[in-house]
Amino acid sequence: MPEDWAASGAKLGFLLEVEFCKEPCADYEMTKERLLLGGSASSSSTDGRLRPPTTLKAVEPLNDPTFISTNGLQKISVTEGAYGCDLQNLQSRQYGVRFFLDFPECAVRNDVALRAERIYFITTCWIDDDDGDNFDRVNDELERRLDDVRTEISKIQSESESSEIFGKVAGLRRTATLVETKTKLETRFYEVERAYPLRESTRQGLLECPNGVLFVNEGVIAVKRFHGAMETRVQYDWVGTVSFQEFFEDLVEGDDEY
């Protein structure tokens, strides 16, 4: 974004209600959005298995958002978009959720401009099945392995103090390997903490939704930009945040709609 964009600290905030539909998006062009496909954009996963195809579905605005500027009450035009969801962590049932809406007209508040373009929203959710035992099992195994490595490092350091030069060299090599293993385990421990936010002690910042789904209550707003000599490199620039206030289930002719 330009350096002077939102330099005054002004914000362009508005309330928008949308419906995540069961029907696929009507416009074929929308199905080409690779960002919404997530990991499914590639034909195979890291373990070599084929990924199931992802169908992008429609997301529709339900209200006409407004904001106040120096010119008074301003209305923002929003049209239908699409959304996709892909599995990011099987053990913790973590999913990436991405959707976009099209804004056909520009909206301006002070030095903040919402250009006429496609806006992307990115967040994360989890399926909450109250399976705290799974986290405890993984967490306990990592702690056990970390304790074993720390004990082994202390043992080698103690033995090397009374060893001759060759014994000290061998001890240093073994210690270096163990320290590397320790670092990897600590990194994995941090990743597990981030992947399992479903315990009561870490649910702050999560929004409880229908059907046992937990959403992060804040996500990222991004826009697509093309870079490179031929403008063939796609980059998504972060331009703001979105706060989710409520998810609700609406029954329409026997179907569940969101």
Stockholm file with secondary structure:
# STOCKHOLM 1.0

chainA/1-258         MPEDWAASGAKLGFLLEVEFCKEPCADYEMTKERLLLGGSASSSSTDGRLRPPTTLKAVEPLNDPTFISTNGLQKISVTEGAYGCDLQNLQSRQYGVRFFLDFPECAVRNDVALRAERIYFITTCWIDDDDGDNFDRVNDELERRLDDVRTEISKIQSESESSEIFGKVAGLRRTATLVETKTKLETRFYEVERAYPLRESTRQGLLECPNGVLFVNEGVIAVKRFHGAMETRVQYDWVGTVSFQEFFEDLVEGDDEY
#=GR chainA/1-258 SS CCTTTTTTCCCCCCCCCEEEEEEECSCGGGGGCHHHHGGGGSSBCTTSCBCCCCCCEEEEECSCCEEEETTEEEECCCEEEEEEEEEEETTTTEEEEEEEEEECSCEEETTEEECSEEEEEEEEEEECCCCHHHHHHHHHHHHHHHHHHHHHHHHHHHHHTTSCHHHHHHHHHHHHHHHHHHHHHHHHHHHHHHHCCCSGGGCTTEEEEGGGEEEESEEEEEEEEEETTTTCEEEEEEEEEEECCCCCCEEETTEEEC
#=GC SS_cons         CCTTTTTTCCCCCCCCCEEEEEEECSCGGGGGCHHHHGGGGSSBCTTSCBCCCCCCEEEEECSCCEEEETTEEEECCCEEEEEEEEEEETTTTEEEEEEEEEECSCEEETTEEECSEEEEEEEEEEECCCCHHHHHHHHHHHHHHHHHHHHHHHHHHHHHTTSCHHHHHHHHHHHHHHHHHHHHHHHHHHHHHHHCCCSGGGCTTEEEEGGGEEEESEEEEEEEEEETTTTCEEEEEEEEEEECCCCCCEEETTEEEC
//
